[in-house]
Amino acid sequence: MARVVVDVVLKPEILDPQGQAIVGALGRLGISGVRDVRQGKHFELDVEDDLDEATVNRLADTLLANPVIENFAIRRD
């Protein structure tokens, strides 16, 4: 078995209200130095060792992320 990690975040040009709310909360907590926050989703999949990259990419692109508004990154741990 192998572990595949897929991280999904909104594309830079898409407004991220949750990220903006976090930045605002940081200021209220007295934490400075954080200019921007982009929130996202983190998926961990246990897969067969021989599952190919094209299949993992298709899975992420069609099921885990909305390619119109989100980018994703895949890594095997």
N, C-alpha and C positions, 0 to 999 in steps of 0.2 A: 504494500500500500504506500501511496505517496500523498503528501498534503499539498494542495494547490490553494493559494491565497489570491483572492480577487478583491481589489480595492476600487471603489466606484466613487467618483466625485463629479459635481456639476462642472460643465465647461466654464472657462473663465468669463465668457460673455453672458452667462446666465446669472441673473440676480440670485443671491443666496441669503434669504431673510434670516434663516436660523444662524448662519455664520455671522451676520451683522448683529443679531441679538447677543451672541456670545461676546463679540467685541465690545458692545455696549456694557454688558455685565462685568467684563474685566475692568473697565474704567471705573464702574461703581464700586468694585472691590479694591480699588487702589492699585491695580496691576497695570503697569505701563509697558510700552515697548512692543506690543502686539499690534501690528498694523492691519492685518486682515485674517479672517478665518474662513475656510471653506469646509463645510461639513460633508460627510459622505457615508458610504456603507462599506462594511468589511465582511467578506464571506470566506470561510474556511471549508474546503471540500476535501474529504478523504476519497481518493480515486485509485484505480488500479494503476500500477507502475507503467503499463504500456498504453495508457490513454494519451493520444497524440495531441500536440499543441493546437492543431487546427480545430479539433473537437472542443477543446477547452475554450479557445477563442470564440467559437460559434456559440457555445453555452453562455459565455459572459455577454456577448454582443446581442443575443436574442432573449435571454431570460433574466440576467442579473442587472443589466444596464439598459437605459434608454439611449441609444446612440445619437438621437437628435439633440439631447440636452446634457448627456453625461459622457465622461471619459472613463476608461478603466485601465488598470494595470494588473498583470498576472505575474505571479512568481511561484515557483515550486520550492517548498521548504523540505 
